[in-house]
Amino acid sequence: MNGSILKLLPIWLLVVLCLPIAAATFRGPSRDISLLLAGGSENLVLTMTTDRENYVKGERIHISGTAYEDNGAAPLNRGATLILSCDNWERRAAILIDNGVYTYDYAISFGDPHGTWNVTLQVGDNTVSDNINVGLPANTVYYTVEIWSPPDGHFYTRGTEVKISVSVTEAGAPVENAAVSCRSSKGDNLSPFIENSPGLYSMGYTLGWDEPLGKWCISVEAKKIVGTQLKAGGSYTTVEIKPAMIDLDILRPSTHKFVRGDTVGIEVRASYSTGTPSENAVVTVTLPNGENMPLTKGENATYVGSYQITSENITGWIIQITATDLYGNSGTSSFAISVAPPKGSPPLLLVLLVVTISLAAGITPSFIALRKRRADRLESIREEEKDIRRAQADIAVRYFKKGEIPRETYDKLMHELERRFTELEKEETIQKEERKSKKERGNE
């Protein structure tokens, strides 16, 4: 240990630090405490001990220790992680440090590897670790366990079912009526396996929405009492767990066209791929100014909010909605709208003048109003067509140049806008034909 560090430590801690140096020379059936200063940034002092240095499969490891902050002045109260590892195999366990003390027991599976194990306590970026040895018990390991599924290196998302299938043999012969089990990534025991045919066992495990992410080493063990003798064996495979996707169904708005000054109501239903509602997600919508507005929780796993369009600079808005739950699962969805300027109403004097001129010319005011409405509709169609082209150009810039939206969102928005543009073109053709027909009848 660095001499400058020793000078900063209190006398009582220097005495404790010297204990493992002496104890390391005299190891018996049980181990003495191992103390190390954590190398992180929080000035923690962590200790860890195991009840023995040498184990065999089927035995239990008892791990305990202490954790203090402020260079050992105050006991720690917080969560931590214990990591047991051997080569590419590892097992993680979330533990709680209570008033500076923690304990944890781990039962060594016959599916776990044998060899030198590293045991590490991790508290933030502070760690303390030590090694133990795990061997094979005498006259016990007779069975060969071959894992057929899942394949090593495969990945699964939360909410999906992992099917685990194995064969158990002894000297090439199937082993029937064995007790086969494994552990989930949380450390829970998964059993029983069903024996589908002699020596072939399987089970299905559905990953929870809160399943720990990353590597899951599935250690499968098979045990059977033959006479008075325990026969066992095991193996492991490794898969990766990834976050689940939250599906967002946009219920409102239901129209793509708005006028400046309108209030856009937003309602979204959030659920997982299985249809299970995502009840406690944080759902936000990106406003036209780039800020994120949180939606409030409604009924039936919906999230609601509203936004009034007031800026004169807004001609279109890609309503992008993002949801994230408590466990890091997330999803996004988008909806494009066009924003047109408000239409002004003619003054009352002009309306009376139009009616007067119409009566004098022998034309009914209702026809004048109808023609005016049709002309306004044709103009409105053309304005919306221009808004759609502007929105498409903006989406292209956000995807190709800025990389702000994924390809899936880009394709979806472009398809939706093009579909609306086609509808407007058809309506525009009908409006033009009606105007032409009315004009021809008026000339007769």
C-alpha positions in Angstrom: 0.0 0.0 0.0 1.2 3.5 -0.8 2.9 5.2 2.2 1.1 8.5 1.6 -2.2 6.8 1.9 -1.3 5.1 5.1 -0.5 8.5 6.7 -4.0 9.8 6.0 -5.7 6.8 7.7 -6.8 6.8 11.3 -4.9 4.6 13.7 -7.8 2.1 14.2 -8.0 1.6 10.5 -4.2 1.0 10.2 -4.6 -1.8 12.7 -7.4 -3.4 10.8 -5.5 -3.1 7.6 -2.7 -5.2 9.1 -5.0 -8.0 10.1 -5.4 -9.7 6.7 -1.6 -9.6 6.1 -1.0 -11.8 9.1 -4.2 -13.9 8.5 -3.3 -14.6 4.9 -0.5 -16.8 6.1 -2.6 -19.0 8.4 -5.7 -20.1 6.4 -7.7 -22.9 7.9 -11.1 -24.4 7.1 -12.7 -20.9 7.4 -11.3 -17.7 6.0 -10.4 -14.6 7.9 -11.6 -11.2 6.8 -10.1 -9.7 3.6 -10.0 -5.8 3.6 -9.2 -3.6 0.7 -9.6 0.1 0.1 -11.9 0.8 -2.8 -10.4 2.4 -5.8 -13.4 4.6 -6.8 -14.2 8.2 -6.3 -16.4 8.1 -3.1 -13.7 7.5 -0.5 -15.4 4.2 0.5 -13.8 1.5 2.7 -15.1 -2.0 1.7 -14.4 -5.4 3.3 -15.4 -8.8 2.0 -14.9 -12.3 3.3 -16.0 -15.8 2.2 -16.4 -18.6 4.7 -13.8 -20.8 2.9 -11.3 -20.5 0.1 -12.0 -23.9 -1.5 -15.4 -25.3 -2.5 -16.9 -28.1 -4.6 -20.1 -28.0 -6.7 -23.2 -28.5 -4.7 -21.9 -26.5 -1.8 -22.9 -23.0 -0.6 -20.7 -19.9 -0.5 -21.3 -17.5 2.3 -20.1 -14.0 1.5 -20.2 -11.1 4.0 -18.5 -7.8 4.7 -18.8 -4.2 5.6 -19.0 -0.9 3.8 -18.1 2.6 5.1 -18.0 6.0 3.6 -16.1 9.2 4.4 -12.9 7.1 4.6 -14.4 4.7 7.1 -16.1 7.2 9.4 -19.8 6.4 8.6 -21.6 3.1 7.8 -23.1 2.9 4.3 -26.7 2.3 3.5 -27.3 1.6 -0.2 -27.6 -1.0 -2.9 -24.7 -2.9 -4.3 -23.8 -5.7 -6.7 -22.0 -8.9 -6.1 -20.4 -10.5 -9.1 -19.1 -14.1 -9.3 -17.2 -14.9 -12.4 -15.0 -17.6 -14.0 -13.7 -17.1 -17.5 -16.7 -16.0 -19.6 -19.3 -17.1 -17.0 -20.7 -14.8 -14.4 -23.5 -14.4 -12.0 -24.7 -11.0 -10.6 -26.8 -10.4 -7.5 -28.3 -7.2 -6.3 -27.8 -6.9 -2.5 -28.5 -4.3 0.1 -25.9 -2.8 2.5 -27.7 -2.1 5.7 -26.0 0.1 8.3 -22.6 -0.9 6.8 -23.2 -4.6 6.8 -24.1 -7.1 4.0 -24.4 -10.9 3.6 -25.1 -13.2 0.7 -25.3 -16.9 0.1 -24.7 -18.6 -3.2 -25.4 -22.3 -3.9 -23.0 -23.6 -6.5 -24.8 -25.3 -9.3 -23.5 -28.4 -11.1 -24.0 -26.4 -14.2 -21.5 -23.7 -13.1 -17.9 -24.0 -14.2 -15.2 -25.3 -12.0 -11.9 -23.5 -11.6 -10.7 -20.2 -10.0 -13.6 -17.8 -9.3 -13.4 -14.1 -8.8 -15.8 -12.6 -6.2 -16.3 -8.9 -6.5 -18.4 -6.4 -4.5 -19.3 -3.3 -6.6 -20.6 -0.1 -5.0 -20.8 2.6 -7.7 -17.4 2.7 -9.2 -15.8 1.3 -6.1 -14.9 -2.4 -5.9 -13.3 -5.0 -3.6 -12.6 -8.5 -4.8 -11.0 -11.8 -4.0 -10.5 -15.3 -5.5 -11.9 -18.7 -4.5 -11.5 -22.2 -5.9 -14.4 -24.3 -7.1 -13.7 -28.0 -7.8 -15.6 -31.2 -8.6 -16.9 -33.4 -5.7 -15.6 -36.9 -5.6 -17.8 -39.8 -7.0 -20.7 -37.5 -7.9 -20.3 -36.0 -11.5 -21.5 -38.8 -13.8 -24.0 -37.1 -16.1 -23.4 -35.2 -19.3 -25.8 -32.3 -19.8 -26.0 -31.0 -23.4 -27.9 -27.7 -23.9 -29.8 -27.8 -27.2 -31.5 -24.5 -26.8 -31.1 -21.6 -26.5 -28.0 -21.4 -28.6 -25.0 -19.8 -27.1 -24.8 -16.0 -27.9 -28.4 -15.7 -28.9 -30.3 -12.6 -27.7 -33.9 -12.1 -26.4 -35.9 -9.0 -25.6 -37.9 -8.7 -22.3 -41.3 -10.1 -22.5 -40.4 -13.0 -24.8 -40.2 -16.6 -23.9 -36.9 -18.4 -23.6 -37.2 -22.1 -24.3 -34.6 -24.2 -22.6 -34.1 -27.8 -23.8 -31.3 -30.2 -22.7 -30.4 -33.8 -22.9 -29.0 -35.8 -19.9 -27.0 -38.9 -20.5 -24.6 -41.2 -18.6 -22.0 -42.9 -20.7 -24.2 -42.1 -23.7 -27.4 -43.6 -22.3 -30.4 -41.4 -21.5 -31.0 -40.6 -17.9 -34.7 -40.7 -16.9 -36.5 -39.1 -14.0 -33.7 -36.6 -13.2 -34.3 -33.4 -11.3 -33.3 -30.7 -13.8 -33.2 -27.0 -12.9 -31.5 -23.7 -13.7 -31.6 -20.1 -12.4 -33.1 -17.0 -14.0 -31.0 -13.9 -14.5 -32.4 -12.6 -11.2 -31.1 -15.7 -9.4 -34.6 -17.3 -9.0 -34.8 -21.1 -9.3 -36.5 -22.3 -12.5 -38.0 -25.7 -12.3 -39.4 -28.2 -12.9 -38.2 -29.2 -16.4 -40.6 -31.5 -18.2 -39.2 -34.8 -19.4 -40.6 -35.0 -23.0 -38.9 -38.3 -23.8 -36.2 -40.4 -22.0 -33.3 -38.1 -21.2 -34.8 -35.0 -22.9 -36.0 -32.2 -20.7 -37.4 -28.7 -21.4 -39.1 -25.7 -20.0 -40.1 -22.2 -21.0 -39.3 -19.0 -19.1 -40.9 -15.6 -20.0 -38.5 -12.7 -19.4 -40.0 -10.1 -17.1 -40.3 -6.4 -18.1 -37.8 -5.7 -15.3 -35.4 -8.6 -16.2 -31.8 -7.6 -15.7 -30.2 -6.5 -19.0 -27.0 -7.9 -20.5 -25.5 -11.3 -20.2 -27.4 -14.2 -18.7 -25.4 -17.4 -18.1 -28.0 -20.2 -17.9 -26.4 -22.9 -15.7 -28.5 -26.1 -16.0 -27.9 -28.9 -13.6 -29.3 -32.5 -13.4 -29.4 -34.5 -10.2 -30.7 -37.9 -9.2 -30.4 -40.2 -6.2 -29.5 -43.7 -7.3 -29.7 -46.0 -4.3 -27.9 -43.9 -1.7 -25.6 -42.1 -4.1 -26.1 -38.6 -5.6 -25.3 -38.5 -9.3 -25.2 -35.1 -11.0 -23.9 -33.1 -14.0 -24.4 -29.8 -15.7 -23.5 -27.3 -18.3 -24.2 -23.6 -19.2 -24.9 -21.4 -22.1 -24.9 -17.6 -22.4 -27.6 -15.4 -23.9 -28.1 -11.6 -24.0 -31.2 -9.8 -22.7 -32.2 -6.6 -24.3 -34.9 -4.0 -23.4 -38.5 -4.4 -24.7 -40.2 -2.1 -27.1 -43.1 0.0 -26.0 -45.8 0.3 -28.7 -47.4 3.7 -28.9 -50.9 3.8 -30.5 -51.7 7.5 -31.3 -55.5 7.9 -30.7 -55.5 11.7 -31.1 -55.1 13.8 -33.2 -57.1 11.9 -35.8 -56.7 14.5 -38.5 -53.6 15.8 -40.3 -54.8 19.3 -40.9 -55.0 22.2 -38.4 -55.3 26.0 -38.5 -53.0 28.3 -36.5 -54.7 29.0 -33.2 -56.1 25.5 -32.9 -55.5 23.4 -29.8 -54.1 20.0 -30.7 -55.4 17.3 -28.4 -52.9 14.3 -27.9 -53.9 10.9 -26.6 -51.6 7.9 -26.7 -52.0 4.3 -25.6 -48.8 2.6 -24.4 -48.4 -1.1 -24.3 -45.8 -3.9 -24.6 -45.6 -6.3 -27.6 -47.8 -8.8 -25.7 -50.6 -6.2 -25.4 -49.9 -5.7 -21.7 -50.5 -2.0 -20.8 -47.4 0.1 -19.8 -49.0 1.7 -16.8 -46.2 3.7 -15.3 -44.3 5.0 -18.3 -42.9 8.6 -18.7 -44.4 9.8 -22.0 -43.3 13.0 -23.6 -44.1 14.8 -26.9 -41.7 17.0 -28.8 -43.2 20.4 -29.3 -42.6 22.5 -32.5 -39.9 24.6 -30.6 -38.0 21.4 -29.8 -38.9 21.2 -26.1 -40.4 18.1 -24.5 -43.8 18.3 -22.9 -44.8 15.4 -20.5 -48.2 13.8 -21.0 -50.3 13.0 -18.0 -51.7 9.6 -17.2 -55.2 8.9 -18.4 -57.5 5.9 -18.2 -56.8 2.4 -19.7 -53.0 3.0 -20.1 -53.5 6.2 -22.0 -51.5 9.4 -21.7 -53.0 12.7 -22.6 -52.1 16.4 -23.2 -52.7 19.3 -25.5 -50.9 22.1 -27.2 -52.1 25.3 -28.8 -50.5 26.3 -32.1 -49.8 30.1 -31.9 -46.6 30.7 -33.7 -46.8 32.2 -37.3 -43.6 30.3 -38.2 -45.3 26.9 -37.8 -46.5 25.4 -41.1 -46.2 21.8 -40.1 -45.4 19.7 -37.0 -44.0 16.2 -36.7 -45.5 15.1 -33.4 -42.9 12.8 -32.0 -43.9 10.9 -28.9 -41.4 8.9 -26.7 -42.2 6.6 -23.8 -39.8 5.1 -21.2 -40.8 2.9 -18.3 -39.2 2.4 -14.9 -37.0 -0.4 -16.2 -35.5 1.3 -19.3 -37.9 -0.2 -21.9 -38.8 2.5 -24.5 -40.6 3.3 -27.7 -41.3 6.1 -30.1 -44.0 7.0 -32.6 -44.7 10.0 -34.9 -47.6 11.8 -36.5 -47.4 14.6 -39.0 -49.8 17.5 -39.3 -50.0 20.6 -41.5 -50.8 24.0 -40.1 -52.5 26.6 -42.2 -53.0 30.3 -41.5 -56.5 31.2 -40.3 -59.1 32.3 -42.8 -60.5 35.8 -42.4 -64.2 36.5 -42.6 -65.4 39.3 -45.0 -66.9 42.4 -43.3 -70.7 42.6 -43.0 -70.8 45.6 -45.5 -69.2 43.4 -48.1 -71.7 40.6 -47.5 -74.6 43.0 -47.9 -73.1 44.4 -51.0 -72.7 40.9 -52.5 -76.3 40.1 -51.7 -77.6 43.4 -53.2 -75.6 43.0 -56.5 -76.7 39.4 -56.7 -80.4 40.3 -56.4 -80.0 43.1 -59.0 -78.4 40.7 -61.4 -81.1 38.1 -60.9 -78.7 35.6 -59.3 -79.7 33.9 -56.1 -77.5 34.7 -53.1 -77.4 30.9 -52.2 -75.6 30.3 -55.6 -73.1 33.0 -54.9 -72.4 31.6 -51.4 -72.1 28.1 -52.9 -69.7 29.3 -55.5 -67.7 31.2 -52.9 -67.5 28.1 -50.7 -66.3 25.9 -53.6 -63.7 28.5 -54.5 -62.5 28.6 -50.9 -62.4 24.8 -50.8 -60.3 24.6 -54.0 -57.9 27.2 -52.5 -57.8 25.3 -49.2 -56.9 22.1 -51.1 -54.0 23.8 -52.9 -52.8 25.3 -49.7 -52.8 22.0 -47.9 -50.9 20.4 -50.9 -48.2 23.1 -50.5 -48.0 22.4 -46.8 -47.6 18.7 -47.4 -44.7 19.3 -49.8 -43.1 21.6 -47.3 -43.5 19.0 -44.6 -42.0 16.3 -46.8 -39.0 18.5 -47.5 -38.5 19.1 -43.8 -38.8 15.4 -43.0 -36.1 14.6 -45.6 -33.7 17.1 -44.1 -34.3 15.7 -40.6 -33.6 12.2 -41.8 -30.9 12.5 -44.5 -28.9 15.6 -43.2 -29.6 15.8 -39.5 -30.2 12.2 -38.6 -32.9 13.2 -36.1 -35.4 10.5 -37.0 -35.0 6.7 -37.7 -35.7 5.2 -41.1 -38.9 3.6 -40.0 -40.3 6.9 -38.9 -39.2 8.6 -42.1 -40.9 5.9 -44.3 -44.1 6.0 -42.2 -44.4 9.8 -42.3 -43.6 10.0 -46.0 -46.2 7.3 -46.8 -48.8 9.1 -44.7 -48.2 12.4 -46.3 -48.2 11.0 -49.8 -51.4 9.2 -49.2 -53.0 12.5 -48.0 -51.6 14.3 -51.0 -53.2 11.7 -53.4 -56.6 12.2 -51.7 -56.3 16.0 -52.2 -55.4 15.6 -55.8 -58.6 13.5 -56.4 -60.7 16.1 -54.6 -59.1 18.9 -56.5 -60.0 17.2 -59.8 -63.6 16.8 -58.7 -63.8 20.5 -57.6 -62.4 21.7 -60.9 -64.8 19.5 -62.9 -67.8 20.8 -60.9 -66.8 24.4 -61.5 -66.3 23.7 -65.2 -69.7 22.1 -65.5 -71.4 24.9 -63.6 -69.7 27.5 -65.9 -70.8 25.6 -69.0 -74.4 25.5 -67.8 -74.3 29.2 -67.0 -73.2 30.0 -70.6 -76.1 28.1 -72.1 
